Amino acid sequence: MSAQPTRRAVIAAAVLVPFPALAQAGGTRVRLETEKGVMLLELADAQAPITVANFLQYVDSGRMESAVFFRASRAPGAPTVGLVQAEVKDPAKLLPPIAHESTTTTGLKHLDGTLSMARFEPGTAKSSFSICCGDAPYLDADPAAPGDNLGYAAFGRVVEGMDVARAMLAMPTTGEALNPVMQGQILDPPVRILSARRA
């Protein structure tokens, strides 16, 4: 996921460790059909209302159907752990950026199956989101850390179909990276999202 260079370095080198199960009330569900299979997502409406509302705008307007999973970032020495990232590629279909909902505010954690918004600076998130394959506490906000310590906005989880996310994580990543930080992480070919509907 995109962030300032120091955070990128942390993400690239992080070793993922076990973390307690994600605790959140059931929310809106979305059926996401990709070229690799179907995932059922459960959104954290109550905990992350801004991020969820933004995601649902992309779903309800059909914009999510122009998105692709383009990135698979694997943890060093742990190829089955990491994240897969998707985004709407057509600039004409992007909505305005949204306010950042820190994990210190929402109480959510980046655990196996967590949905998380990618961003650069806080308040720049648009369509790009990731699915954690394995627990990823380094994506949570850490007020004690220096610099940009607000983490990423967790906003739901995969409740069915994590095998699809793991299959994408295992795909070849020999695609060209426009961002040097993502070199060796670009899916070739990318995986299209065929449909996204409320379940």
N, C-alpha and C positions, 0 to 999 in steps of 0.2 A: 504494500500500500504506500501511497506517496506521502512524504513528509519532509521535514528539513533534513539536510545531509546527515547530521549526527544521529537522528532517529532512524534514518535508513540504515546506517551502519549497524545500529543495535539490532534492528530487525533481521538484517542479513546474517548476523552472527549468533542470534539468540538460540539457546537450547531450550526447547519447550519442556515444561515439567507438569506433572499432574495438578489438577485444580478441582475444587468441589463442583458438583453438578450445577448446571444453570437453573436458577430459581426465578421463574417469572410466571405471571398469570397467563392463561390462554388468551390469545388475541386473534385478530383477523388472520385467516389462512389463505395462502396463495399457492396455486398449482403451477409450477414452472416446468415446462417441457423443453428439453434441450435435445440436440442431436445425439447425445450420449444416454438419454433416459430422462425420467421424470423425478422431480423433487417436490415435496410438500413443505412449504415454509409456514411457520407460525410467527407472527409479528408481535412485538411487545408494545401494543398500542398505549397502554397506560404509562409505561415507564419512559418511552422515547417517542412522544406524540409527534414532534416535528419531523423526525427522521422517518417514521412510519408513514406519515401523511405524504411526504415527498415520494417515497417508494411507491405508494399506492397511486399517486398521480401518474407515474410512469406506467404502472400496470393498467390502470383504468383507461388511459388515453391511447393505449396500444404502442406507446413509445418503447416499452421494454422488449417488444418483439423485433426491434432492430438492434438489440444488444448482442454481444458475443462474450463468451469467456475467452479472454486473450492471454491470461497469465497464470502460471503455476509456479509458486515460490516454495521450494522445498528446504526444510531445515538442514543445515550442514550435518552430515553423518546420520540423518534420519529421513530417508527419502519418502516415507509414508506420512510424514508430518509437515505441515506448512499451511498454505492457503491457495485458493483459486479465486481469481478476480474477473469480474465482468463489468462492461460498461456500454452505454449507448455510443456508437461511433459517429453517428450523423450529427454534426454541430447544430443543424436546424431543429433537431428534436430535443435538444437539451433545455431544461427548465432553469430558472435562476438558482444560484447557490443558496444553501440553507444555513441557519444557525447551528453551531456545534453543540451536541448533547453529550457531555463528558460522562464517562462511567462513574465518576464520583457523584454525579447528580442523579443518574438513572438507577444506580445500584446494580446494573448488569455487568457481566464479566465475559471476557473473550475465552470461551471454552470450546470443546469439540462441537462443531455444528453451528457455532454462532455466526450470524449475519452481521457485517460491519461495514460502515461507510468509509470509503477511501477519501482522502483529502490532501491538500497541501497545507496552507495556513488554516487555522480554525475559521469556519465560516465560508469555506470554498467548496464544500462537498456538493456534487450535482447528482449524477447517475451511477457513478462507479461504486460497486460494492464487492465485498469479499466473503467467502465462506471459510471458516477455520476448520482445518483437518487436524485435529489434536488441540489441546489447550494452548492458549497463546497469551499468557498474562502480560507479556511485554507490550501488547497492544492496549492495555488498560491505562488509564490516567495514573500518573505517579507524582503527586504534588511535591514530593521530596526530591525529585530529579531536577537537574538544571535545564534551562532552555525551555523549549516547547514540551511541556510535560502533561498536556491535556489528553493524550491518547487519541483513540478513535471511537466513533459512536456505534456501540453495539445496539442492534434494534430488533433482534429476533433470533430464530434458530431453525435449522432443518429438522423436521420431525420424522420425515420419511425420505429415503433416497440418498443417504450419505454415501452409498456405494457409487453413485454417479459422480459426486464431488471427488471421491478418492480416485476414481478412474481418470478423471481429468488431471488430477495432480500427478498421475503416473505417465501422462502423455509426453511425447518429445517436446522439448523447449528450445528448438533451434531457430525460432523465428527472429527477425531483425528487431532489435530494441532501440526505439527512438530515445529513450531515457537510459543512459549508460548504467544506472543503478540496477536496471532490470535485465541486463545482459545475461543470457542463459536461462531466462524465465518466461520467454514469450512462446506461447503454444503455436505449433506448426503442424496442422492447420488449427485456427481458432475453432471454438465450438459455439455454434449459433443457438440462441434462444428462439425456439419455434413459436411458443405461446406462453403467455403469462395471464392467468385468470384468478379471480377470487374463488376459493374453493367452498 
